Amino acid sequence: MTAFGVQSFVDALNRTNLTSTFNCARGFTSFCPIDLAFSSLGNATADISTLASTLERHATNSSQYTSNFYDGELFYSYNGYPILVTRQNGSIYLNDAKMIGTNFITQNGAMHVLDRVRLQMCLCHLAMYLWLTYMRR
């Protein structure tokens, strides 16, 4: 994982005892923020339960590959957090996080690398999702 620049993500999994959850699940996808993203959080990751919840927003119970992502798609993280796919200028965003490394095959599914932590869904993403849903009817 160090080669991908996501050692902080791995360290956080160890701190929260989620390593086996992420390693043992089958058909699993991890969305791993780069180390720089974790370092920019400062003390925001000090609370273990908050950190665990944050990490669980960076995974799904299904194998997700970029070839299957379409603009406006909504899926849910391991802990039920909504993730909106946006395709913009040749890049793929999951809520506010840009995918900077994609489709790495792991022993239990797939891994993608993100430029930031959290995958927050802001009001603008929610509004876009609602508009796209309405337009598809």
BAGU-226503 format. One record per residue: residue in three letters; x, y, z of N, C-alpha, C in turn. Coordinates in steps of 0.2 Angstrom, whole numbers, padded with zeros to 4 digits, always signed. Example, Ala and Ser with C-alpha at 12.3 -4.5 7.8 and 13.67 -1.06 7.14 Angstrom:
<pts>
ALA+0066-0028+0039+0062-0022+0039+0066-0016+0039;SER+0064-0011+0035+0068-0005+0036+0064+0000+0039;
</pts>
This chain:
<pts>
MET+0004-0006+0000+0000+0000+0000+0004+0006+0000;THR+0010+0006+0002+0015+0011+0003+0016+0014-0004;ALA+0017+0009-0009+0018+0011-0016+0013+0016-0019;PHE+0007+0015-0016+0001+0019-0019+0001+0026-0015;GLY+0005+0027-0010+0004+0033-0006-0002+0033-0001;VAL-0004+0027+0001-0010+0027+0006-0008+0024+0013;GLN-0002+0024+0015+0000+0021+0021-0003+0024+0027;SER-0005+0030+0027-0009+0033+0032-0016+0030+0033;PHE-0019+0028+0027-0025+0025+0027-0024+0018+0031;VAL-0019+0014+0029-0018+0008+0032-0017+0008+0039;ASP-0013+0013+0041-0011+0015+0048-0018+0016+0052;ALA-0022+0020+0049-0029+0022+0052-0033+0015+0053;LEU-0033+0011+0048-0036+0005+0049-0034+0001+0055;ASN-0027+0001+0056-0024-0003+0061-0026+0000+0068;ARG-0026+0007+0068-0028+0011+0074-0035+0009+0076;THR-0040+0008+0072-0047+0007+0073-0049+0000+0073;ASN-0044-0005+0072-0046-0012+0072-0050-0014+0066;LEU-0050-0010+0061-0054-0012+0055-0050-0015+0049;THR-0044-0017+0051-0040-0020+0046-0043-0027+0043;SER-0045-0031+0048-0048-0037+0046-0055-0036+0042;THR-0059-0031+0044-0065-0030+0040-0063-0028+0033;PHE-0058-0024+0032-0057-0022+0025-0053-0028+0021;ASN-0049-0032+0025-0046-0037+0021-0050-0043+0020;CYS-0054-0045+0024-0058-0051+0024-0064-0051+0020;ALA-0067-0045+0019-0074-0045+0015-0072-0047+0008;ARG-0077-0050+0005-0076-0052-0002-0081-0047-0006;GLY-0078-0045-0012-0082-0041-0017-0082-0034-0013;PHE-0077-0032-0011-0076-0026-0007-0072-0020-0011;THR-0074-0014-0010-0070-0009-0013-0068-0004-0008;SER-0061-0002-0008-0059+0003-0004-0057+0009-0008;PHE-0059+0015-0005-0057+0021-0008-0052+0025-0004;CYS-0046+0024-0005-0041+0026+0000-0038+0033-0002;PRO-0039+0037+0003-0036+0044+0002-0028+0044+0003;ILE-0025+0048-0001-0017+0048-0001-0015+0051+0006;ASP-0009+0050+0007-0006+0052+0014-0006+0059+0015;LEU-0005+0063+0010-0006+0070+0011-0012+0073+0013;ALA-0018+0069+0011-0024+0071+0013-0025+0069+0021;PHE-0023+0064+0023-0023+0062+0030-0019+0068+0034;SER-0013+0069+0032-0009+0074+0036-0012+0081+0036;SER-0016+0083+0031-0020+0089+0032-0025+0090+0037;LEU-0028+0084+0039-0033+0084+0044-0031+0086+0051;GLY-0025+0085+0052-0022+0087+0059-0025+0082+0064;ASN-0028+0085+0070-0031+0082+0075-0038+0079+0074;ALA-0040+0080+0068-0047+0078+0066-0048+0070+0067;THR-0043+0067+0067-0043+0059+0067-0041+0057+0074;ALA-0041+0061+0079-0039+0059+0085-0044+0054+0089;ASP-0050+0055+0088-0055+0051+0091-0056+0045+0087;ILE-0055+0039+0090-0055+0033+0086-0062+0031+0083;SER-0068+0033+0087-0074+0031+0084-0076+0036+0078;THR-0074+0042+0078-0075+0046+0072-0070+0044+0066;LEU-0064+0042+0068-0060+0039+0063-0062+0033+0060;ALA-0065+0029+0064-0068+0022+0061-0074+0024+0056;SER-0078+0028+0058-0084+0030+0054-0081+0033+0048;THR-0076+0037+0048-0074+0040+0042-0071+0035+0037;LEU-0067+0030+0040-0064+0025+0036-0070+0021+0033;GLU-0075+0019+0036-0081+0015+0034-0084+0019+0028;ARG-0084+0026+0028-0086+0030+0022-0082+0029+0016;HIS-0076+0026+0017-0072+0025+0011-0071+0018+0009;ALA-0077+0014+0009-0078+0007+0007-0085+0005+0005;THR-0086+0001+0001-0092-0002-0001-0092-0010-0001;ASN-0098-0013+0000-0099-0020+0000-0099-0023-0007;SER-0097-0019-0012-0097-0022-0018-0091-0020-0022;SER-0089-0024-0027-0083-0022-0031-0085-0016-0036;GLN-0082-0011-0036-0084-0005-0040-0078-0003-0044;TYR-0079-0003-0051-0074-0001-0056-0076+0005-0060;THR-0071+0009-0062-0073+0015-0065-0077+0014-0071;SER-0076+0009-0075-0080+0007-0081-0087+0007-0080;ASN-0089+0006-0073-0096+0005-0072-0099+0011-0069;PHE-0095+0016-0067-0097+0023-0064-0101+0027-0070;TYR-0106+0029-0069-0109+0034-0073-0111+0041-0070;ASP-0111+0046-0073-0112+0053-0070-0119+0053-0067;GLY-0119+0055-0061-0125+0055-0057-0127+0049-0053;GLU-0123+0044-0054-0125+0038-0050-0124+0039-0043;LEU-0128+0036-0039-0128+0036-0032-0127+0029-0029;PHE-0122+0028-0025-0122+0022-0021-0120+0023-0014;TYR-0119+0018-0010-0119+0019-0003-0112+0016+0000;SER-0109+0019+0005-0103+0016+0008-0105+0010+0012;TYR-0100+0008+0015-0100+0002+0020-0105+0004+0026;ASN-0105+0010+0028-0109+0012+0033-0115+0016+0031;GLY-0117+0015+0025-0123+0018+0023-0123+0026+0021;TYR-0117+0028+0020-0116+0035+0018-0117+0036+0010;PRO-0121+0041+0008-0122+0042+0001-0116+0044-0003;ILE-0114+0041-0009-0108+0043-0013-0111+0044-0020;LEU-0110+0051-0022-0112+0053-0029-0107+0053-0033;VAL-0107+0050-0039-0102+0049-0044-0103+0055-0049;THR-0098+0059-0050-0098+0065-0055-0092+0064-0060;ARG-0094+0064-0066-0088+0064-0071-0088+0071-0074;GLN-0081+0074-0074-0080+0080-0076-0074+0081-0079;ASN-0073+0084-0085-0067+0085-0088-0062+0079-0088;GLY-0065+0073-0089-0061+0067-0090-0059+0064-0083;SER-0061+0067-0077-0060+0065-0071-0066+0062-0067;ILE-0065+0058-0062-0071+0055-0059-0071+0057-0052;TYR-0076+0060-0049-0077+0062-0042-0082+0058-0038;LEU-0080+0057-0032-0085+0053-0028-0086+0059-0022;ASN-0092+0062-0023-0094+0068-0019-0089+0073-0020;ASP-0085+0075-0015-0080+0080-0016-0073+0077-0017;ALA-0072+0071-0018-0065+0068-0018-0064+0066-0026;LYS-0058+0068-0028-0056+0066-0035-0052+0059-0035;MET-0054+0055-0039-0051+0049-0040-0044+0050-0044;ILE-0038+0048-0041-0032+0050-0044-0028+0043-0046;GLY-0031+0038-0043-0028+0031-0045-0034+0026-0045;THR-0035+0022-0050-0041+0019-0051-0040+0011-0053;ASN-0045+0007-0051-0045+0000-0053-0039-0004-0051;PHE-0037-0003-0045-0032-0008-0043-0035-0014-0040;ILE-0033-0020-0043-0036-0026-0041-0033-0028-0034;THR-0037-0030-0029-0035-0033-0023-0037-0040-0022;GLN-0035-0043-0017-0037-0050-0016-0045-0051-0014;ASN-0048-0045-0012-0055-0046-0011-0059-0041-0015;GLY-0057-0038-0020-0061-0033-0024-0057-0028-0027;ALA-0058-0022-0026-0055-0016-0029-0052-0011-0025;MET-0048-0007-0027-0045-0001-0023-0045+0005-0028;HIS-0047+0011-0026-0046+0017-0029-0042+0022-0024;VAL-0038+0026-0027-0035+0031-0023-0038+0038-0024;LEU-0039+0042-0018-0043+0048-0018-0038+0054-0016;ASP-0040+0060-0018-0035+0065-0017-0037+0068-0010;ARG-0043+0066-0007-0045+0069+0000-0048+0064+0004;VAL-0049+0065+0010-0052+0061+0015-0059+0064+0016;ARG-0064+0059+0017-0071+0061+0020-0076+0059+0015;LEU-0076+0061+0009-0081+0059+0004-0088+0063+0006;GLN-0087+0069+0009-0093+0073+0011-0097+0074+0005;MET-0104+0074+0007-0109+0075+0002-0111+0082+0003;CYS-0110+0087-0001-0112+0094+0001-0119+0095-0002;LEU-0122+0101-0001-0128+0102-0003-0128+0103-0011;CYS-0123+0105-0014-0123+0105-0021-0123+0099-0024;HIS-0120+0094-0021-0120+0087-0024-0127+0084-0023;LEU-0130+0085-0017-0137+0082-0016-0142+0086-0021;ALA-0141+0092-0022-0146+0095-0027-0145+0093-0034;MET-0138+0091-0036-0137+0088-0043-0140+0081-0043;TYR-0139+0077-0038-0142+0071-0038-0150+0071-0039;LEU-0153+0075-0035-0160+0076-0036-0162+0078-0042;TRP-0159+0083-0045-0160+0085-0052-0159+0080-0057;LEU-0154+0076-0057-0153+0071-0062-0158+0065-0061;THR-0160+0064-0055-0165+0059-0054-0172+0061-0057;TYR-0174+0067-0056-0180+0070-0059-0179+0070-0066;MET-0174+0072-0069-0173+0072-0077-0173+0065-0080;ARG-0172+0060-0076-0172+0053-0079-0179+0050-0079;ARG-0184+0053-0076-0191+0051-0076-0194+0052-0082;
</pts>
